[in-house]
Amino acid sequence: MNELKERLRADLSSAMRARDQVRLRTLRMALTSITNEEVAGAAARQLSDDEIVKVLTREAKKRREAAEAFAAAGRAEQAAAERAEGEVLADYLPRQLTDEEVSQLVAAAITETGAAGMPAMGKVMKVVTPQVAGRAEGSRVAAEVRRQLAAG
């Protein structure tokens, strides 16, 4: 059994005892998503902590997008609920990179690959993506790569 899944289960029990409905709902959803991922495919398997982080990252992104959609539709209460769930998930994810850190990684990758112009974007993304895995959204990284390649 892996550490992250055990931590999620222990925190779920604590949330039940504390009657923390937001944390309880969020952790149940997260554990369900992990279980669904484990049984998807030809054979059931245990997910590694890295794979669990990917599942949690995907769930956090869903919460962020849902909060934006609710806010745009004038449904502040639902938007706040989605944001609260996203904050609970953030406790289990690696610290997100700042814009400056992403910018530095992209600049280093451009220098390393000798990339110039937009056609080289894939080459740069290939170098940067493993470095930021789970710590920055791909769309943020891609936007920074585009910005630096266009400027350079």
Secondary structure as the mmCIF struct_conf table of DSSP 4:
data_model
#
loop_
_struct_conf.conf_type_id
_struct_conf.id
_struct_conf.beg_label_comp_id
_struct_conf.beg_label_asym_id
_struct_conf.beg_label_seq_id
_struct_conf.end_label_comp_id
_struct_conf.end_label_asym_id
_struct_conf.end_label_seq_id
HELX_RH_AL_P HELX_RH_AL_P1 GLU A 3 ALA A 18
TURN_TY1_P TURN_TY1_P1 ARG A 19 ARG A 19
HELX_RH_AL_P HELX_RH_AL_P2 GLN A 21 VAL A 39
BEND BEND1 ALA A 40 ALA A 43
HELX_LH_PP_P HELX_LH_PP_P1 GLN A 46 SER A 48
HELX_RH_AL_P HELX_RH_AL_P3 ASP A 49 ALA A 72
TURN_TY1_P TURN_TY1_P2 ALA A 73 GLY A 74
HELX_RH_AL_P HELX_RH_AL_P4 ALA A 76 ALA A 90
TURN_TY1_P TURN_TY1_P3 ASP A 91 TYR A 92
BEND BEND2 LEU A 93 LEU A 93
HELX_LH_PP_P HELX_LH_PP_P2 PRO A 94 THR A 98
HELX_RH_AL_P HELX_RH_AL_P5 ASP A 99 THR A 113
TURN_TY1_P TURN_TY1_P4 GLY A 114 GLY A 114
BEND BEND3 GLY A 117 GLY A 117
HELX_RH_3T_P HELX_RH_3T_P1 MET A 118 ALA A 120
HELX_RH_AL_P HELX_RH_AL_P6 MET A 121 VAL A 132
TURN_TY1_P TURN_TY1_P5 ALA A 133 ARG A 135
BEND BEND4 ALA A 136 ALA A 136
HELX_RH_AL_P HELX_RH_AL_P7 GLY A 138 ALA A 151
#
